[in-house]
Amino acid sequence: MNKTAEQLARAFADHLAYERRLAAHTCKSYGHDVQVLLAHLTATPLEQAQPHQIRLVIAQLHGKGLSGRSLARMLSAWRRFYHYLMRDHRFQSNPCIGIRVPRSPKKLPSALSPDETAQLLTFTALDVLTIRDRAMLELFYSSGLRLAELTQLKPVDVDFQEGTVRVLGKGGKARIVPVGRQALEALRIWLEQRKKIVRPEVSALFLSQHGKAISARTISHRLKARSIRQGLHQNVHPHMLRHSFASHLLQSSGDLRAVQEMLGHAHITSTQVYTHLDFQHLSKIYDAAHPRAKKK
């Protein structure tokens, strides 16, 4: 006796829960996605569904406002559902193979304005922790570091004479990044304080109050707390400072390749995420540079 679509969906849910032993939340998500498919294939038996029908369902869902990411997740669930049906219920094909979903526009991470960045970094540093925090935040913004890169730094990585820092990035790739004057000064002051609390076996540049290497979680917490104290009413996190660094540098220089090198991006397409220059700035460049735009 052939099973109905609902019976097959329940059998798939049991397979995920009891054979694959997936988490309850994951099983629920798969179940929801399969139900969406069944709701759109009411006039077509599951075993007769064709790729063009799956594309039509994707188009309908996209038209209702579902993002490319949500559609990709659904399509992945449908593929797995049909894979199960082919393996355990003798279905002959998987109509979801080779189907692509519409791409969603990349969501740019938020950035601080230059004025907001100055507001964040302008505070009195009198004790060990605030001196450390100022050095961390200045370096974050000055050099566009990733959080993991900051936590891995050692004092020997900072070259005060050259005004650079040696960073170990993704994939173990090292790069040399410029450090601004204010960040270098904040680092000098911090290194004097660091000598007083560092434990002999610790080599990290930035330390906790107990002389141990500071954790990424603590850095994020200190940044968020500092942003609140400085009157910034948004969720400021380490990546926001990296994004602000890239955005402000691009607005000033327009040199995408240089920013790519400083950020440690392997591909220029990753750096292009940061090119959300405002229209007014672009208009100024156009007016100043284009032969047909210059005023006589």
N, C-alpha and C positions, 0 to 999 in steps of 0.2 A: 504493500500500500504506500503510495507516494505521500510524503509529508507536506503539509502546507508551509507557506513562507514563515508564518509565525512559529510553527513547530521547529523549523530549521533554525530560526533565530534563537529560540530557547536552547536548542541543542548546541549551538555555537557558544552561547553564554556559559553553558555547563562545561564545555570543552575548555574555555578560558579559565574558569574558576577552579575546576577539579583536575584537569590534565596539565594545563600550563601553569596553574597556581598563581595567576596574576592577582594583584591587589584588588580589593573590592571597588575602589574608586576607578581603577583602570577598566575593570569589567563593566562598570556602569557607563563609562564613557563610550566604550565599544558598543554596548547595547543601544545607547541613544543614537549613535551614528548609523547603525544598521536599521533602526526604526525609521530614520529619515529616508533612507534608501527605499525601504518597503513602501513608505507612504507615497513615493513618487513613481513606483513601478506597479501600481495597483492593477493596471490593465495588461501587464506582461508577466508571465511566470518567470521566476528567478532564472531557471535554466535556459530560457530563451532570450534573456536580455543581451543586447548588442552594444558595442562600444559607442555608437552614435547616440543611443539612449542614455548612457551614462554621461556623455558630454552634455546632453540636453538637461539632465538633472543638475549638473554642475553649473550650467549657464543660468538656470532658474534660481538656484540658491544664491549665486553671485548677484543676480538682479535684485534679490531681496536684501542685499547688503552684507552678506557673509564675506569675510576677508579671505584673501588668498591663503593665509595661514590656517584658518579654520577649515577651508575647503581641502587643503592638503592633508590635514589630519583625518577628515572624513574619508577621503579617497583611500588613504592608507588602511583605514578600518575596513572599507569595502573590499579592498584587495585581499586582506587577510581572511575575511568572511568567505570569499569565493575560493580562496586557496583551501580552506577547510572543507568547503562543499565538494571540491574536486577530489580531495583526498578521501573523505569519509562518505560522500553521498553520490559519487560517480558522475558529478557534473563534468562536462566535456571541455569547457573553456572558462577563462576568467576575463570578462569583458572590461575589467578595470585596468588591465595591463596596457601600458603605453599612453594612458590618458594624462594630460597635464592640466593644471589649474591656473587661473589667471594670477599674475604676480601682484602682490600688494606693494604699494609704494613704501619704501623704507622709512621707518619712523626715526626722525633725528633725535638724538639725546638732547636734553635741554642744556642751554649754556647760560652763563652769567654775562651780563653786559660788562664792559670795562669799569663802569662806575660801581656796579655791584661787587665786582672782584676787588676793587680798591676798598670798598666798605668791609668786605670780609677779612681782608688782610691787615686792616688798620686797627690794631689793638695794642694795649700796653702789656708787655711781657716782662714780668718781674720775678716770677718763681721758675723753678726747673721745668715744670710741665708746660707752662705757657711759652717759655723760651723754646722748648722742643717743638711745641705745636706750631709756632710761627715759622720755624725752620722747615718743618714738614710741609706746611701749606704753601710757603713761598717756593719751595722746590717743586712741589706738585704743579703749580701754575707756571713757574718759570720754564720748566723743561718738559711738561706734558707727559709725565710718567704714568704708567699703569700702577695700580695699587700693589700688585705682586712685585713689581720692579722696585718700588720704594722700600718694601719690607726686606728685600734682599741686599740692599746697599750696605757697604762697609765704608768706614772713614777713608780708606786708601782709594776708594773709587772717585773721590772728589779731588780734582786738580785745581787748586786755587790760583796757581800761576797762569794756567791756560784758560780758566773760567769754564771748565767742562766737568761732566760727570760720566763715568763709564757705567752703562746699564746692561744688565743681562735680561734680554727680552724673551719673547715666545720662542720655543724651540731651542733655547740655549744660545740664541744669537746675540752677540755683544754689539753695542753701538756707543758712540761718543756723542753726547748731547750738550749743547751750550747751556750755561747757567747764568742767569742775570745777576746784576750787581747787588740788588737787595737780597736775593736768595743767598748769595755767597756771604754777605755780611751776617745774615741770620744764622747761617751754618757755622761761621767762625764763633759766634757767641754761644751757640749750642754745644760745640765741641769742647769749649772750656768747662761747661756745666757737666757734660758727659763724663769727663775724667773723674768727677767726684762721686758718681754713682755706679759706673760700669763694673760688672763682675769680671774677674780675670779671664774666664773662659768664654766670654761673650765678644763677638766681633761685629755685631750689627751696628749700623750707624745710629738708628733711632731706638731708644730704650724706654722701658716702663719705669715707673718711679722706684722699682726694686732692682734696677740695673740689668734686667733681662731684655731680650729682643721684644719689641712691641709687636702685637698681633695685628693682622689686617682688620679684624673686627673692631679692635680698640681705636685704630686710626679712623675708621668710618664713623664710629660713635663720637669721637672728639671733634671731627669735622662738622657733623650735624649739630652738636651742642654749640660749637663756636658760631655757626651760621645763625642760630636762633638768638644768641647773645648779641650778635652784630646787627640784628634787626632784619635779616633776610627771611621773608615769609615764603619759603619754598624748600623742598627736600633737596638739600645740597649734599652730594656724594662725591667720592673721588673721581669718578668718570666725568662728572660735570666740570671739574677743574681741567681735566685733560681735554675735554671738548672745547672749553673756553679758550685754552691755550691755542688750540689749532684754529679755531674760528677767528680769534683776534689776530693771530699771525698771518692768516690768509687775507684778512681784510686790509692789513697793513702792507703786505708784500705781494700778494697774488701769486706767490711761487709755490705751486702745488707739489712739485717734486721735492723741494727742500723740506716742506712740512711732512711729506711722506717719509723721508729719511729720518727726521727727528722723532716721528711717532713710532718708527720701527715697523711700518707696514710693508709686507712682502709685495703687495699689489696696489697699484694706484687706485683701483676701484674702491678699496677700503678707505683711502684718504678722501675720496670724493664725497663720502658721507658728510664731511665737515665743511663742504663748500656752500653752506646756506648763507651766502652774503646777501645783505638786504638790497633791495632794488635801488634805493637812494645811493648806496655806495657804488653799485655797478654803473649807475647813470653818471656819476662823477667821473669814473674812469673812462666811460664812453665819450663824454663831452670833452675830456682833456686829450684823448688819444686819437679818436676817429677823424680822418680828414674832412668828412662831410658834416661833422658835428661841431667843429671849431668855429667860433665866431670870428668874423673878419674884423 
